[in-house]
Amino acid sequence: MPDMADGVDFAVAAYREEGHWQVQEIAHPVLESVETLAHALRRFPGDGGAVGMVAVDEDFFVLVRVAGASTRVLLSDVTAADEWELASSAAEFLGLPGLDDDDEQVPAGDLDLLGDLGMHAMDMAVLLDDFELYPDEMLSDIARRIGCGEQFDDVVGLTSA
């Protein structure tokens, strides 16, 4: 598997503090697994936990949401588990069986992990079905829908000058 740090397009944590969204970059060493990412996210002071958004190699993304002892995960493409450590960790966390060569590019995990923030499972499914979009575009759309789009775009460099 390729070195995770080489493939990460960006990794950010989004959390609400006193009713306002904050978006910060996450250091690459915590991106080895869902567990290390969840542990890092728990350090953020969010009112309702924190959401980690990681885009990898313009290929897939992983969402991890922590609140208290709860960890919820969404992997945008199960086939990435064959090539990337973080995707493999997400697949393991979700209890997915090993992949076959004929597996399709489908999401796995909790499609409603942002439902209470305005990004419901049905909207997430529609977004993930759009194969024209890159992971950064999908995550930007998700960030907009939950209310932190501008901060997200600024942190990951999607803001136009």
DSSP file (Angstrom, degrees, kcal/mol; ACC not computed):
  #  RESIDUE AA STRUCTURE BP1 BP2  ACC     N-H-->O    O-->H-N    N-H-->O    O-->H-N    TCO  KAPPA ALPHA  PHI   PSI    X-CA   Y-CA   Z-CA
    1    1 A M              0   0    0      0, 0.0    83,-0.2     0, 0.0     3,-0.1   0.000 360.0 360.0 360.0 142.2    0.0    0.0    0.0
    2    2 A P        -     0   0    0      0, 0.0    83,-0.4     0, 0.0     2,-0.2  -0.269 360.0 -86.7 -66.6 156.6    1.2    3.5   -0.8
    3    3 A D    >>  -     0   0    0      1,-0.1     4,-1.0    81,-0.1     3,-0.8  -0.465  35.8-136.7 -63.8 128.3    2.4    5.8    2.1
    4    4 A M  H >> S+     0   0    0      1,-0.3     4,-1.2    -2,-0.2     3,-0.8   0.882 100.2  57.2 -57.2 -42.8   -0.7    7.5    3.4
    5    5 A A  H 34 S+     0   0    0      1,-0.3    -1,-0.3     2,-0.2     3,-0.1   0.825 103.0  55.8 -62.2 -30.7    0.9   10.9    3.6
    6    6 A D  H <4 S+     0   0    0     -3,-0.8    -1,-0.3     1,-0.2    -2,-0.2   0.821 112.3  41.3 -70.0 -30.0    1.9   10.8   -0.1
    7    7 A G  H << S+     0   0    0     -4,-1.0    50,-3.7    -3,-0.8     2,-0.4   0.603  83.3 110.5 -97.3 -11.6   -1.7   10.3   -1.2
    8    8 A V  E  <  -A   56   0A   0     -4,-1.2    48,-0.3    48,-0.2     3,-0.1  -0.497  40.8-173.3 -72.9 122.7   -3.7   12.7    1.1
    9    9 A D  E    S-     0   0A   0     46,-2.5     2,-0.3    -2,-0.4    47,-0.2   0.911  71.8 -33.6 -75.5 -45.9   -5.2   15.6   -0.8
   10   10 A F  E     -A   55   0A   0     45,-1.3    45,-2.4     2,-0.0    -1,-0.4  -0.957  49.8-155.4-167.0 159.5   -6.3   17.2    2.5
   11   11 A A  E     +A   54   0A   0     -2,-0.3    15,-2.8    43,-0.2     2,-0.3  -0.963  22.9 169.9-142.6 123.6   -7.6   16.2    6.0
   12   12 A V  E     -AB  53  25A   0     41,-2.3    41,-2.9    -2,-0.4     2,-0.4  -0.929  26.5-140.4-133.5 157.2   -9.7   18.6    8.1
   13   13 A A  E     -AB  52  24A   0     11,-3.1    11,-2.4    -2,-0.3     2,-0.4  -0.966  16.8-165.4-113.2 134.2  -11.7   18.6   11.3
   14   14 A A  E     +AB  51  23A   0     37,-2.8    37,-2.8    -2,-0.4     2,-0.3  -0.979  19.5 154.5-119.5 132.6  -15.0   20.5   11.4
   15   15 A Y  E     -AB  50  22A   0      7,-2.2     7,-2.7    -2,-0.4     2,-0.5  -0.991  39.3-118.1-153.8 155.2  -16.7   21.2   14.7
   16   16 A R  E     - B   0  21A   0     33,-0.5    31,-3.5    -2,-0.3     2,-0.5  -0.850  25.3-174.9-100.0 128.9  -19.1   23.7   16.2
   17   17 A E  E >  S- B   0  20A   0      3,-3.0     3,-1.6    -2,-0.5    29,-0.1  -0.980  75.5 -17.1-125.8 119.1  -17.8   25.8   19.1
   18   18 A E  T 3  S-     0   0    0     -2,-0.5    -1,-0.1     1,-0.3     3,-0.1   0.873 130.5 -51.6  52.4  40.8  -20.4   28.1   20.8
   19   19 A G  T 3  S+     0   0    0      1,-0.2     2,-0.4    -3,-0.0    -1,-0.3   0.415 118.2 105.8  84.2  -1.8  -22.6   27.8   17.8
   20   20 A H  E <  S-B   17   0A   0     -3,-1.6    -3,-3.0   128,-0.0    -1,-0.2  -0.920  70.1-118.4-116.9 138.0  -20.0   28.7   15.2
   21   21 A W  E     -B   16   0A   0     -2,-0.4     2,-0.4    -5,-0.2    -5,-0.2  -0.476  25.8-168.7 -72.4 140.0  -18.3   26.3   12.8
   22   22 A Q  E     -B   15   0A   0     -7,-2.7    -7,-2.2    -2,-0.2     2,-0.4  -0.983   1.4-167.9-124.0 139.2  -14.5   25.9   13.0
   23   23 A V  E     +B   14   0A   0     -2,-0.4     2,-0.3    -9,-0.2    -9,-0.2  -0.992  12.7 170.6-131.2 126.2  -12.5   24.0   10.3
   24   24 A Q  E     -B   13   0A   0    -11,-2.4   -11,-3.1    -2,-0.4     2,-0.1  -0.960  35.1-106.4-134.0 149.9   -8.9   23.1   10.9
   25   25 A E  E     -B   12   0A   0     -2,-0.3     2,-0.4   -13,-0.2   -13,-0.3  -0.412  31.3-138.1 -68.5 151.2   -6.3   20.9    9.1
   26   26 A I        -     0   0    0    -15,-2.8   -15,-0.2    -2,-0.1     2,-0.1  -0.927  22.9-109.5-111.8 138.3   -5.4   17.6   10.7
   27   27 A A    >   -     0   0    0     -2,-0.4     3,-1.3     1,-0.1     4,-0.1  -0.393  24.4-124.8 -67.3 141.1   -1.8   16.4   10.8
   28   28 A H  G >  S+     0   0    0      1,-0.2     3,-2.3     2,-0.2    -1,-0.1   0.786 100.3  71.6 -59.7 -33.0   -1.0   13.5    8.5
   29   29 A P  G >  S+     0   0    0      0, 0.0     3,-0.7     0, 0.0    -1,-0.2   0.798  94.2  56.4 -58.6 -25.2    0.4   11.1   11.2
   30   30 A V  G X  S+     0   0    0     -3,-1.3     3,-0.5     1,-0.2    10,-0.2   0.457  88.2  80.2 -83.6   1.9   -3.1   10.6   12.6
   31   31 A L  G <   +     0   0    0     -3,-2.3    -1,-0.2     1,-0.2    55,-0.1   0.233  59.8  98.5 -93.9  14.7   -4.5    9.4    9.3
   32   32 A E  G <  S-     0   0    0     -3,-0.7     2,-0.3     1,-0.1    -1,-0.2   0.848  95.1  -4.6 -69.6 -33.9   -3.2    5.9    9.6
   33   33 A S  S <> S-     0   0    0     -3,-0.5     4,-2.2     1,-0.1     5,-0.2  -0.960  70.2-102.8-153.9 166.0   -6.5    4.4   10.7
   34   34 A V  H  > S+     0   0    0     -2,-0.3     4,-3.0     1,-0.2     5,-0.2   0.891 120.5  54.7 -59.5 -39.2  -10.0    5.2   11.7
   35   35 A E  H  > S+     0   0    0      2,-0.2     4,-2.3     1,-0.2    -1,-0.2   0.923 109.3  44.1 -64.4 -45.4   -9.0    4.7   15.3
   36   36 A T  H  > S+     0   0    0      2,-0.2     4,-1.9     1,-0.2    -1,-0.2   0.877 116.0  48.6 -68.7 -35.3   -6.1    7.2   15.2
   37   37 A L  H  X S+     0   0    0     -4,-2.2     4,-2.4     2,-0.2    -2,-0.2   0.932 111.6  48.7 -67.2 -45.7   -8.2    9.7   13.3
   38   38 A A  H  X S+     0   0    0     -4,-3.0     4,-1.7     1,-0.2    -2,-0.2   0.904 110.0  52.5 -60.5 -41.9  -11.1    9.3   15.8
   39   39 A H  H  < S+     0   0    0     -4,-2.3     4,-0.4     1,-0.2    -1,-0.2   0.920 110.8  47.0 -59.9 -44.7   -8.7    9.8   18.7
   40   40 A A  H >< S+     0   0    0     -4,-1.9     3,-1.3     1,-0.2     4,-0.3   0.888 109.4  54.3 -64.9 -39.4   -7.4   13.0   17.2
   41   41 A L  H >< S+     0   0    0     -4,-2.4     3,-1.7     1,-0.3    -1,-0.2   0.825  96.7  65.8 -65.4 -30.9  -10.9   14.3   16.5
   42   42 A R  T 3< S+     0   0    0     -4,-1.7    -1,-0.3     1,-0.3    -2,-0.2   0.680  90.1  66.8 -66.4 -15.8  -11.9   13.8   20.2
   43   43 A R  T <  S+     0   0    0     -3,-1.3    -1,-0.3    -4,-0.4    -2,-0.2   0.659  80.6  94.2 -78.9 -14.8   -9.4   16.5   21.1
   44   44 A F  S <  S-     0   0    0     -3,-1.7     5,-0.1    -4,-0.3   -30,-0.0  -0.563  79.1-131.8 -80.0 144.8  -11.5   19.2   19.4
   45   45 A P        +     0   0    0      0, 0.0    -1,-0.1     0, 0.0    -3,-0.1   0.163  44.9 160.6 -84.7  21.3  -13.9   21.0   21.6
   46   46 A G    >   -     0   0    0      1,-0.1     3,-1.0   -29,-0.1   -29,-0.2  -0.016  45.6-133.3 -52.8 142.9  -17.0   20.7   19.4
   47   47 A D  T 3  S+     0   0    0    -31,-3.5    -1,-0.1     1,-0.2   -30,-0.1   0.860 108.8  21.8 -60.4 -38.5  -20.5   21.1   20.9
   48   48 A G  T 3  S-     0   0    0      1,-0.6    -1,-0.2   -32,-0.3     2,-0.2  -0.111 125.0 -89.5-122.4  35.7  -21.7   18.0   19.1
   49   49 A G    <   -     0   0    0     -3,-1.0    -1,-0.6   -33,-0.2   -33,-0.5  -0.498  54.7 -75.2  88.1-163.8  -18.4   16.2   18.5
   50   50 A A  E     -AC  15  66A   0     16,-1.9    16,-2.4    -2,-0.2     2,-0.5  -0.963  26.3-140.3-138.8 153.2  -16.2   16.7   15.5
   51   51 A V  E     -AC  14  65A   0    -37,-2.8   -37,-2.8    -2,-0.3     2,-0.5  -0.967  12.5-154.4-116.8 123.8  -16.3   15.5   11.8
   52   52 A G  E     -AC  13  64A   0     12,-3.9    12,-2.1    -2,-0.5     2,-0.5  -0.846   8.5-168.7 -96.3 132.8  -13.1   14.5   10.1
   53   53 A M  E     +AC  12  63A   0    -41,-2.9   -41,-2.3    -2,-0.5     2,-0.5  -0.971   7.9 177.9-124.4 115.1  -13.0   14.8    6.3
   54   54 A V  E     -AC  11  62A   0      8,-2.4     8,-2.2    -2,-0.5     2,-0.4  -0.970  10.4-167.0-124.4 121.8  -10.2   13.2    4.5
   55   55 A A  E     -AC  10  61A   0    -45,-2.4   -46,-2.5    -2,-0.5   -45,-1.3  -0.907  12.8-161.6-105.9 134.2   -9.8   13.2    0.7
   56   56 A V  E >>  -AC   8  60A   0      4,-2.8     3,-2.9    -2,-0.4     4,-1.6  -0.966  57.3 -28.8-126.7 125.7   -7.2   10.8   -0.8
   57   57 A D  T 34 S-     0   0    0    -50,-3.7   -49,-0.1    -2,-0.5    -1,-0.1   0.733 103.2 -76.0  52.5  33.1   -5.5   10.8   -4.2
   58   58 A E  T 34 S+     0   0    0    -51,-0.2    -1,-0.3     2,-0.2     3,-0.1   0.786 124.1  92.9  49.5  29.3   -8.4   12.5   -6.0
   59   59 A D  T <4 S-     0   0    0     -3,-2.9     2,-0.3     1,-0.4    -2,-0.2   0.750  87.5 -13.3-120.5 -43.2  -10.0    9.0   -5.6
   60   60 A F  E  <  -C   56   0A   0     -4,-1.6    -4,-2.8    20,-0.1    -1,-0.4  -0.945  52.3-138.8-155.1 170.4  -12.1    8.6   -2.5
   61   61 A F  E     -C   55   0A   0     -2,-0.3    15,-2.7    -6,-0.2     2,-0.4  -0.963   4.4-148.9-137.0 160.2  -12.9   10.2    0.9
   62   62 A V  E     -CD  54  75A   0     -8,-2.2    -8,-2.4    -2,-0.3     2,-0.5  -0.997   7.6-162.2-126.1 131.7  -13.5    9.1    4.4
   63   63 A L  E     -CD  53  74A   0     11,-2.8    11,-2.4    -2,-0.4     2,-0.4  -0.955   9.4-177.4-108.9 132.3  -15.8   10.8    6.9
   64   64 A V  E     -CD  52  73A   0    -12,-2.1   -12,-3.9    -2,-0.5     2,-0.5  -0.995   3.3-170.5-129.4 126.6  -15.4   10.1   10.5
   65   65 A R  E     -CD  51  72A   0      7,-2.8     7,-2.7    -2,-0.4     2,-0.4  -0.972   3.0-171.9-120.3 126.9  -17.7   11.6   13.1
   66   66 A V  E     +CD  50  71A   0    -16,-2.4   -16,-1.9    -2,-0.5     2,-0.3  -0.929  13.3 166.0-116.7 141.7  -17.0   11.3   16.8
   67   67 A A  E >   - D   0  70A   0      3,-1.9     3,-2.0    -2,-0.4     2,-0.2  -0.842  69.7 -45.6-151.2 112.4  -19.2   12.4   19.7
   68   68 A G  T 3  S-     0   0    0     -2,-0.3    -1,-0.1     1,-0.3   -20,-0.0  -0.452 124.9 -20.1  60.8-130.1  -18.4   11.1   23.1
   69   69 A A  T 3  S+     0   0    0     -2,-0.2     2,-0.3    -3,-0.1    -1,-0.3   0.551 116.4 104.4 -85.0  -7.7  -17.5    7.4   22.9
   70   70 A S  E <   -D   67   0A   0     -3,-2.0    -3,-1.9     2,-0.0     2,-0.4  -0.555  47.0-174.5 -81.7 135.9  -19.4    7.1   19.5
   71   71 A T  E     -D   66   0A   0     -2,-0.3     2,-0.4    -5,-0.2    -5,-0.2  -0.995   2.2-173.7-128.5 125.6  -17.5    6.8   16.2
   72   72 A R  E     -D   65   0A   0     -7,-2.7    -7,-2.8    -2,-0.4     2,-0.4  -0.942   7.2-164.7-120.6 143.2  -19.4    6.8   12.9
   73   73 A V  E     -D   64   0A   0     -2,-0.4    37,-2.8    -9,-0.2     2,-0.4  -0.962  15.5-174.2-134.5 142.6  -17.7    6.2    9.5
   74   74 A L  E     -DE  63 109A   0    -11,-2.4   -11,-2.8    -2,-0.4     2,-0.5  -0.984   6.9-166.6-134.1 125.5  -18.5    6.7    5.9
   75   75 A L  E     -DE  62 108A   0     33,-3.0    33,-2.5    -2,-0.4   -13,-0.2  -0.955  11.8-152.2-109.8 124.3  -16.2    5.4    3.1
   76   76 A S  S    S+     0   0    0    -15,-2.7     2,-0.3    -2,-0.5    -1,-0.1   0.754  82.7  21.9 -71.8 -23.7  -17.0    6.8   -0.3
   77   77 A D    >   -     0   0    0    -16,-0.3     3,-1.5     1,-0.1     4,-0.3  -0.875  59.1-160.8-149.8 110.0  -15.6    3.9   -2.3
   78   78 A V  G >  S+     0   0    0     28,-2.7     3,-1.7    -2,-0.3     4,-0.2   0.776  89.2  69.3 -62.9 -26.3  -15.1    0.4   -0.9
   79   79 A T  G >  S+     0   0    0      1,-0.3     3,-1.3    25,-0.2     4,-0.3   0.731  84.8  71.0 -67.3 -19.0  -12.6   -0.5   -3.7
   80   80 A A  G X> S+     0   0    0     -3,-1.5     4,-2.3     1,-0.2     3,-1.4   0.710  78.7  78.7 -67.0 -18.7  -10.1    1.9   -2.2
   81   81 A A  G <4 S+     0   0    0     -3,-1.7    -1,-0.2     6,-0.3    -2,-0.2   0.739  86.5  59.1 -63.9 -22.1   -9.7   -0.5    0.7
   82   82 A D  G <4 S+     0   0    0     -3,-1.3    -1,-0.3    -4,-0.2    -2,-0.2   0.743 118.7  27.0 -74.2 -23.5   -7.4   -2.7   -1.5
   83   83 A E  T <4 S+     0   0    0     -3,-1.4     2,-0.4    -4,-0.3    -2,-0.2   0.691 112.5  58.4-114.0 -23.9   -5.0    0.2   -2.0
   84   84 A W     X  -     0   0    0     -4,-2.3     4,-2.5   -83,-0.2     5,-0.2  -0.933  61.3-143.9-125.5 133.9   -5.1    2.6    0.9
   85   85 A E  H  > S+     0   0    0    -83,-0.4     4,-2.5    -2,-0.4     5,-0.2   0.899 102.8  49.2 -57.6 -46.6   -4.4    2.0    4.6
   86   86 A L  H  > S+     0   0    0      2,-0.2     4,-2.3     1,-0.2    -1,-0.2   0.907 112.7  47.5 -64.2 -41.5   -7.1    4.4    5.8
   87   87 A A  H  > S+     0   0    0     -7,-0.2     4,-2.5     2,-0.2    -6,-0.3   0.893 111.9  50.7 -65.5 -39.5   -9.7    3.0    3.5
   88   88 A S  H  X S+     0   0    0     -4,-2.5     4,-2.4    -8,-0.3    -2,-0.2   0.906 110.2  49.8 -62.7 -42.3   -8.8   -0.5    4.6
   89   89 A S  H  X S+     0   0    0     -4,-2.5     4,-2.8     2,-0.2    -2,-0.2   0.894 110.4  50.3 -63.1 -41.0   -9.1    0.6    8.2
   90   90 A A  H  X S+     0   0    0     -4,-2.3     4,-2.2     2,-0.2    -2,-0.2   0.919 110.2  49.8 -63.6 -43.4  -12.6    2.1    7.5
   91   91 A A  H  <>S+     0   0    0     -4,-2.5     5,-2.7     2,-0.2     4,-0.4   0.909 112.9  47.0 -61.7 -42.5  -13.7   -1.2    5.8
   92   92 A E  H ><5S+     0   0    0     -4,-2.4     3,-1.4     1,-0.2    -2,-0.2   0.929 110.5  52.1 -63.1 -45.7  -12.4   -3.1    8.9
   93   93 A F  H 3<5S+     0   0    0     -4,-2.8    -2,-0.2     1,-0.3    -1,-0.2   0.873 110.8  48.6 -57.7 -38.2  -14.1   -0.7   11.3
   94   94 A L  T 3<5S-     0   0    0     -4,-2.2    -1,-0.3    -5,-0.2    -2,-0.2   0.519 113.4-120.7 -81.3  -5.8  -17.4   -1.2    9.3
   95   95 A G  T < 5 +     0   0    0     -3,-1.4    -3,-0.2    -4,-0.4    -2,-0.1   0.805  51.0 167.9  71.9  29.2  -17.0   -5.0    9.4
   96   96 A L      < -     0   0    0     -5,-2.7    -1,-0.2    -6,-0.2     3,-0.1  -0.503  35.4-116.6 -76.2 143.6  -17.0   -5.3    5.6
   97   97 A P        -     0   0    0      0, 0.0    -1,-0.1     0, 0.0    -2,-0.0  -0.270  48.1 -74.2 -69.3 165.9  -15.9   -8.7    4.1
   98   98 A G        -     0   0    0      1,-0.1     2,-0.2    -6,-0.0   -16,-0.0  -0.241  57.9-107.6 -58.3 151.2  -12.8   -8.8    2.0
   99   99 A L        -     0   0    0     -3,-0.1     2,-0.3   -21,-0.1    -1,-0.1  -0.516  22.7-144.9 -85.7 149.7  -13.2   -7.4   -1.5
  100  100 A D    >   -     0   0    0     -2,-0.2     3,-1.7     1,-0.1    -1,-0.0  -0.715  29.1-111.3-102.2 161.3  -13.4   -9.3   -4.7
  101  101 A D  T 3  S+     0   0    0     -2,-0.3    -1,-0.1     1,-0.3    -2,-0.0   0.764 117.7  54.8 -63.3 -23.8  -11.9   -8.0   -8.0
  102  102 A D  T 3  S+     0   0    0      2,-0.0    -1,-0.3     0, 0.0     2,-0.1   0.310  77.8 127.3 -95.4  10.5  -15.4   -7.5   -9.4
  103  103 A D    <   -     0   0    0     -3,-1.7     2,-0.1     1,-0.1    -4,-0.0  -0.399  56.6-126.9 -65.9 143.8  -16.6   -5.3   -6.5
  104  104 A E        -     0   0    0      1,-0.1     2,-1.5    -2,-0.1   -25,-0.2  -0.464  25.7 -95.8 -89.1 162.1  -18.2   -2.1   -7.7
  105  105 A Q        +     0   0    0     -2,-0.1    -1,-0.1   -27,-0.1   -28,-0.1  -0.644  69.1 146.5 -76.3  93.6  -17.3    1.4   -6.5
  106  106 A V        -     0   0    0     -2,-1.5   -28,-2.7    23,-0.0   -27,-0.2  -0.942  48.1-111.0-129.5 152.5  -19.9    1.9   -3.9
  107  107 A P        -     0   0    0      0, 0.0     2,-0.3     0, 0.0   -31,-0.2  -0.365  29.9-162.9 -75.5 162.1  -20.0    3.7   -0.6
  108  108 A A  E     +E   75   0A   0    -33,-2.5   -33,-3.0    -2,-0.1     2,-0.3  -0.995  42.4  32.8-144.0 147.3  -20.1    1.9    2.7
  109  109 A G  E    S-E   74   0A   0     -2,-0.3     2,-1.1   -35,-0.2   -35,-0.3  -0.794 100.4  -7.1 114.3-154.3  -20.9    3.0    6.2
  110  110 A D    >   -     0   0    0    -37,-2.8     3,-1.6    -2,-0.3     4,-0.1  -0.688  47.6-179.6 -91.9  94.0  -23.3    5.5    7.8
  111  111 A L  T 3  S+     0   0    0     -2,-1.1     3,-0.3     1,-0.3    13,-0.2   0.724  85.0  51.6 -64.4 -19.7  -24.9    7.6    5.0
  112  112 A D  T >   +     0   0    0      1,-0.2     3,-1.9     2,-0.1     4,-0.4   0.138  69.3 116.1-103.2  19.9  -26.8    9.5    7.7
  113  113 A L  T <  S+     0   0    0     -3,-1.6    -1,-0.2     1,-0.3    -2,-0.1   0.695  88.2  35.7 -66.5 -14.4  -23.9   10.4    9.9
  114  114 A L  B > >S+F  119   0B   0      5,-0.5     5,-1.9    -3,-0.3     3,-1.6   0.187  84.4 112.8-115.8  14.6  -24.5   14.1    9.2
  115  115 A G  G X 5S+     0   0    0     -3,-1.9     3,-1.4     1,-0.3     5,-0.2   0.864  74.6  53.7 -55.5 -41.6  -28.3   13.9    9.1
  116  116 A D  G 3 5S+     0   0    0     -4,-0.4    -1,-0.3     1,-0.3    -2,-0.1   0.636 107.6  53.3 -70.8 -12.1  -28.8   15.9   12.2
  117  117 A L  G < 5S-     0   0    0     -3,-1.6    -1,-0.3     2,-0.2    -2,-0.2   0.393 129.9 -90.3-101.7   0.8  -26.7   18.7   10.6
  118  118 A G  T < 5S+     0   0    0     -3,-1.4     2,-0.8    -4,-0.4    -3,-0.2   0.377  99.0 105.7 110.4  -4.2  -28.7   18.9    7.4
  119  119 A M  B   < -F  114   0B   0     -5,-1.9    -5,-0.5    -7,-0.1    -2,-0.2  -0.810  56.7-166.1-109.4  90.3  -27.0   16.3    5.1
  120  120 A H     >  -     0   0    0     -2,-0.8     4,-2.5    -5,-0.2     3,-0.3  -0.268  33.0-104.1 -79.6 162.8  -29.5   13.4    5.2
  121  121 A A  H  > S+     0   0    0      1,-0.2     4,-2.7     2,-0.2     5,-0.2   0.863 120.0  52.0 -53.5 -43.3  -28.8    9.9    4.0
  122  122 A M  H  > S+     0   0    0      2,-0.2     4,-2.2     1,-0.2    -1,-0.2   0.916 111.2  46.8 -63.5 -43.1  -30.7   10.3    0.7
  123  123 A D  H  > S+     0   0    0     -3,-0.3     4,-2.3     2,-0.2    -2,-0.2   0.896 112.7  50.5 -64.0 -40.5  -28.8   13.5   -0.2
  124  124 A M  H  X S+     0   0    0     -4,-2.5     4,-2.6   -13,-0.2    -2,-0.2   0.915 109.5  50.7 -63.7 -43.2  -25.5   11.8    0.6
  125  125 A A  H  X S+     0   0    0     -4,-2.7     4,-1.2    -5,-0.2    -2,-0.2   0.905 110.5  49.0 -62.4 -42.3  -26.5    8.8   -1.6
  126  126 A V  H  < S+     0   0    0     -4,-2.2     4,-0.4     2,-0.2     3,-0.3   0.921 112.4  48.3 -63.1 -44.1  -27.3   11.1   -4.5
  127  127 A L  H >< S+     0   0    0     -4,-2.3     3,-1.4     1,-0.2    -2,-0.2   0.919 110.5  50.6 -62.0 -44.5  -24.0   13.0   -4.1
  128  128 A L  H 3< S+     0   0    0     -4,-2.6    -1,-0.2     1,-0.3    -2,-0.2   0.716 102.9  61.6 -69.1 -20.4  -22.0    9.7   -3.9
  129  129 A D  T 3< S+     0   0    0     -4,-1.2     2,-1.3    -3,-0.3    -1,-0.3   0.577  79.1  96.3 -79.5  -9.5  -23.7    8.5   -7.1
  130  130 A D    X   -     0   0    0     -3,-1.4     3,-1.4    -4,-0.4    -1,-0.1  -0.666  51.1-179.4 -86.2  92.7  -22.3   11.4   -9.1
  131  131 A F  T 3  S+     0   0    0     -2,-1.3    -1,-0.2     1,-0.3    -3,-0.0   0.553  73.1  71.1 -72.4  -6.2  -19.2    9.8  -10.6
  132  132 A E  T 3  S+     0   0    0     -3,-0.1    -1,-0.3     2,-0.1     2,-0.2   0.726  84.6  85.2 -78.0 -22.0  -18.3   13.1  -12.3
  133  133 A L  S <  S-     0   0    0     -3,-1.4     0, 0.0    -6,-0.2     0, 0.0  -0.573  72.7-136.0 -87.5 143.0  -17.3   14.8   -9.0
  134  134 A Y     >  -     0   0    0     -2,-0.2     4,-2.2     1,-0.1     3,-0.4  -0.535  32.4-104.8 -84.4 160.3  -13.9   14.5   -7.3
  135  135 A P  H  > S+     0   0    0      0, 0.0     4,-2.8     0, 0.0     5,-0.2   0.868 121.0  54.7 -55.6 -38.8  -13.7   13.8   -3.6
  136  136 A D  H  > S+     0   0    0      1,-0.2     4,-2.0     2,-0.2     5,-0.1   0.888 108.9  48.5 -64.1 -36.3  -12.8   17.4   -2.8
  137  137 A E  H  > S+     0   0    0     -3,-0.4     4,-2.0     2,-0.2    -1,-0.2   0.895 112.3  48.7 -68.4 -40.0  -15.9   18.7   -4.7
  138  138 A M  H  X S+     0   0    0     -4,-2.2     4,-2.5     2,-0.2    -2,-0.2   0.936 112.9  46.8 -63.5 -46.6  -18.1   16.2   -2.8
  139  139 A L  H  X S+     0   0    0     -4,-2.8     4,-2.8     1,-0.2    -2,-0.2   0.859 110.0  53.7 -66.6 -34.7  -16.7   17.2    0.6
  140  140 A S  H  X S+     0   0    0     -4,-2.0     4,-2.3    -5,-0.2    -1,-0.2   0.913 110.1  47.9 -63.2 -42.2  -17.0   20.9   -0.3
  141  141 A D  H  X S+     0   0    0     -4,-2.0     4,-2.3     2,-0.2    -2,-0.2   0.916 112.1  49.2 -63.4 -44.1  -20.7   20.2   -1.1
  142  142 A I  H  X S+     0   0    0     -4,-2.5     4,-1.9     1,-0.2    -2,-0.2   0.932 110.5  50.7 -60.4 -46.4  -21.2   18.3    2.1
  143  143 A A  H  X>S+     0   0    0     -4,-2.8     5,-2.6     1,-0.2     4,-0.9   0.897 109.8  50.7 -60.0 -41.2  -19.5   21.2    4.1
  144  144 A R  H ><5S+     0   0    0     -4,-2.3     3,-0.6     4,-0.3     5,-0.2   0.922 109.4  51.0 -61.2 -43.9  -21.8   23.7    2.4
  145  145 A R  H 3<5S+     0   0    0     -4,-2.3    -1,-0.2     1,-0.2    -2,-0.2   0.819 111.6  45.9 -67.5 -30.7  -24.9   21.7    3.4
  146  146 A I  H 3<5S-     0   0    0     -4,-1.9    -1,-0.2    -5,-0.2    -2,-0.2   0.563 123.4-102.1 -90.9  -6.2  -23.9   21.3    7.0
  147  147 A G  T <<5S+     0   0    0     -4,-0.9  -126,-0.2    -3,-0.6    -3,-0.2   0.539 100.2  87.8 108.7   6.9  -23.1   25.0    7.3
  148  148 A C     >< +     0   0    0     -5,-2.6     4,-2.6    -6,-0.2    -4,-0.3   0.035  45.1 122.0-124.4  28.4  -19.3   25.3    7.1
  149  149 A G  H  > S+     0   0    0     -6,-0.7     4,-2.9    -5,-0.2    -5,-0.2   0.886  74.5  48.6 -59.5 -44.4  -18.7   25.5    3.4
  150  150 A E  H  > S+     0   0    0      2,-0.2     4,-2.1     1,-0.2    -1,-0.2   0.932 114.7  44.5 -65.3 -45.8  -16.8   28.8    3.3
  151  151 A Q  H  > S+     0   0    0      2,-0.2     4,-2.4     1,-0.2    -2,-0.2   0.914 114.3  50.9 -63.4 -42.7  -14.5   27.9    6.1
  152  152 A F  H  X S+     0   0    0     -4,-2.6     4,-2.5     1,-0.2     5,-0.2   0.952 110.5  47.8 -58.6 -52.1  -13.9   24.4    4.5
  153  153 A D  H  X>S+     0   0    0     -4,-2.9     5,-2.5     1,-0.2     6,-1.1   0.869 112.0  51.0 -59.9 -37.7  -13.1   25.9    1.1
  154  154 A D  H  <5S+     0   0    0     -4,-2.1     3,-0.4    -5,-0.2    -1,-0.2   0.938 112.2  45.8 -63.2 -47.2  -10.7   28.4    2.7
  155  155 A V  H  <5S+     0   0    0     -4,-2.4    -2,-0.2     1,-0.2    -1,-0.2   0.885 118.0  41.1 -67.5 -39.9   -8.8   25.8    4.7
  156  156 A V  H  <5S-     0   0    0     -4,-2.5    -1,-0.2    -5,-0.2    -2,-0.2   0.500 114.2-111.6 -91.2  -1.9   -8.5   23.3    1.8
  157  157 A G  T  <5S+     0   0    0     -4,-0.9    -3,-0.2    -3,-0.4    -4,-0.1   0.768  80.0 124.1  84.1  26.6   -7.7   25.9   -0.8
  158  158 A L      < +     0   0    0     -5,-2.5     2,-0.3    -6,-0.2    -4,-0.2   0.487  40.6 111.2 -93.5  -3.5  -10.8   25.8   -2.9
  159  159 A T        -     0   0    0     -6,-1.1     2,-0.3    -7,-0.1    -9,-0.0  -0.522  68.7-129.4 -73.2 131.7  -11.6   29.4   -2.5
  160  160 A S              0   0    0     -2,-0.3    -2,-0.1     1,-0.1    -1,-0.1  -0.597 360.0 360.0 -81.9 144.7  -11.2   31.4   -5.7
  161  161 A A              0   0    0     -2,-0.3    -1,-0.1     0, 0.0    -2,-0.1   0.482 360.0 360.0 -71.8 360.0   -9.1   34.6   -5.5
